[in-house]
Amino acid sequence: MDFIKKQWYIGCMKARKKSSYVRSLTKTTLGRIMVFTGARQTGKTTLTRELFSDYNYLSIEDPVMRKSYASLTAPQWESMYPKAILDEIQKEPILVESIKSAYDQFSGVRYILLGSSQLLLLEKVRESLAGRCTIVELYPLTVPELKTLSFSDNVPNSPFQEYLENPEMSFRFIPSFHFDPNMTQKQNAFDFYRTFGGYPALTNESFSDNDRYLWLKNYTATYLERDIRDIASFRDLDPFIKLQQYFALNTAHIINYSDVANRIGVSSKTVQRYINYFELSYQAVIVRAWERNKSKRLIHAPKIHYMDFGVLQSVLQKRGGMTGCEYESLIIAELYKQMKNASIDGSMYHLRTYDGYEIDLLLEIQSGYFAFEIKMTEHVNEGDARHLKTLSALLDKKLLHSFVISNDISMREILPGVSAVNAAWFLG
């Protein structure tokens, strides 16, 4: 077990929202093979070893054992490892074929496949295990998960998740965050999140702040040395590192491929390929442009948001302080993770016209849209919602509700159908 993984394992184990979903799968045919994917160090190994303590744990990182596992026949898998966790399986993709063969021949076998590379792992999974497995994506900790004190704690829904699951209900808020009996826990979790991000290892109570920044520095180096080399087989990482730094400086900005290509000295197609790697390795949330209104001159380029603020700080070699764009990415990444944890089938967009009209985020579900404006201010006013006034006329579905998310302790309806909410309350 490498140093970074060991530090997470001995740290404070936070509860995970996905636990109940995974437990429910184990009782079904769909739970016979589960594929856990996500960024390195999001807790896939720890979660599965806790939930499946009766399974054999097999590390595919060991190059000697890797070849031994790959040589096993389906009957040998059924005899020796009828229930097993295979960690870092993307290191030996042929094992997916072995698991498929065992699954097809023996109804009692059950397997958990873990991998950090969405590209390498899921391509093989889709090719070989289509219809035989369930894919579970694990992200850095959300604010509700950061609030928990042990793995066995219940992870409650945030107000955002409650409303997302019940979009037809009237949105309810309290007039001030001070009225929330859990204000201290929510605020502390949110403050941790906007200081260090959400990687589980950082919650280790024995860590000092310097330890946390050092862990993030090591994590960033590991990502480049292992994940990106695995995905892309780069001979020269320098252009990718330049792009990584450029996007860290420009998180929450619209991506102009030609401009970025000129800045780092590669082609536009290479920029698009690198951005795809960022997304596939769970380091960024790419928010596509909403473009369904043909009567408006809409910008079609996507926006990029760093998935984790701690990693962003490490890439920029900074400690503390936050720009408005970084705050926007921080909130959008949290909304994204919470939507995914709630298993909501939603799509995220940004909207911008050439004449300056802009909406930070549109979240589409089957019944309509939620709209979000994100402000780092501690004092929201009606002007912060000015673009939300006429939004419904542009959309092709019902606008369910609009929100201005900020650090303002006071919460209120600032326009009909537009609620100003405190970020720590709404997401905690």
Residue, then its C-alpha position, 0 to 999 in steps of 0.5 A: m500500500d503506497f504512502i498516500k493510500k496508507q495515510w487515507y486508510i489510517g485517517c478519519m473515515k467519513a461516511r459515504k452517500k453511495s454506501s446505501y446504494v451499493r448495499s442495495l445492489t448486493k441483493t440483486t443480480l446487478g450486484r454480481i459485478m460492480v465496477f468502482t471508478g473515480a479519481r485516485q484517492t477518492g476512497k474506492t478501496t476503503l469503501t469496498r473493503e469496509l462494505f465487503s469484508d468477506y471478499n478477498y482483496l487482490s491488488i493488481e498493482d503488484p506486477v508479479m501477482r498480476k501475471s499470476y491472476a491473469s493466468l487463472t482459468a474460470p474454474q480456478w477463479e470460482s474455486m479460489y476467489p468466488k468473491a473478490i475485490l480486484d484493485e487497480i484492474q486497469k493495470e491488467p485489462i485482460l482480467v476483465e475477460s477472466i471475470k466475464s468468463a467466471y460470471d458466465q459459467f458460475s452463478g455464485v461468483r461476485y466481483i468488485l473491480l476498482g480502477s482510477s482510469q475511466l478511459l482504460l477501465l470503462e472501455k474494457v468494461r463496456e466491451s466485455l461486461a455490457g449488461r453484466c455489471t453496474i458502474v459506481e462512480l466515487y467522487p471526492l467528499t461532499v460537504p454532507e459527507l465531510k460533516t460525518l464523524s465515522f463510516s457508520d454515520n448516516v449521510p443526510n441529504s443537503p437542502f439542494q439534494e432534498y429539492l432535487e429529489n422532490p422538484e415539484m414541492s415548494f422550495r423552503f428556506i429559513p430566513s437566516f443560517h443562524f436559525d439552523p441548529n446544525m449551522t456550526q457543523k455545516q459551516n465547519a464542513f464547508d470551510f474545510y471544503r473551501t480550504f482543502g477540497g474533499y479528498p478523504a485523506l485530508t480529513n485525517e485528524s493527525f494532519s496539520d495544515n502543512d501536512r494537508y498541503l504536502w499531501l496535495k502536492n504529492y497527489t498532483a505529482t502522482y496524478l501526472e506520473r501515473d494516471i496521465r501516463d497510463i491514459a495517454s502514454f505521454r513521452d513529454l508531459d510538459p505541454f500537458i502540465k502547461l495546460q493543467q496550469y492554464f486551466a487552474l488559472n482559468t477555471a470557470h472560464i469558457i474554453n477557446y480551443s484556438d486561443v489555448a492552443n496558441r498559448i501552450g504551443v499545441s494544436s486545437k485538436t490536442v487541446q480538445r484531447y487533453i481536456n478529454y483526459f482531464e474529464l476522464s480522470y475526474q479532475a475537471v467538470i466540463v459544462r457544455a453550452w446550452e444552445r437550444n434557442k435558435s433565435k438567440r446568438l448563443i456562445h457554443a463553447p464549454k466551460i471548465h471547472y476544476m473538480d477539487f479546490g485543494v488540487l487547484q491550489s496545489v497546481l497553482q502552488k498557492r495557499g489560501g485566498m479565492t477568486g470569484c471564478e474559483y468560488e464558482s467552480l467550487i460550488i458547481a463541482e459540489l452541485y455536480k458531486q451531490m447530484k451524482n451521489a443522489s443518482i439524479d439523471g441530470s445534465m449541466y449547462h452554462l448559458r451565454t449570449y454574444d451580447g453579455y447575457e449569462i447564467d452560471l449554471l442550468l441543471e436540467i432534469q426530466s421535468g425542467y430546469f434549475a438555474f444558478e447564479i453564484k456570487m462570493t459576496e456576503h451581501v446579495n442584492e436584487g441586481d445579482a439576480r438580474h439575468l434570472k428575471t427573463l430566463s424562462a422565456l429562453l428555455d424549452k422546458k419549465l423553469l422549476h426554480s432559480f437560486v443565487i448561491s452566496n456567503d450571505i447569512s440571510m436567505r430570502e426570495i429576492l424575485p418571484g421564483v428566485s431564492a437567495v441561499n447561503a452556500a454552506w446551508f444549501l449544500g450542507 
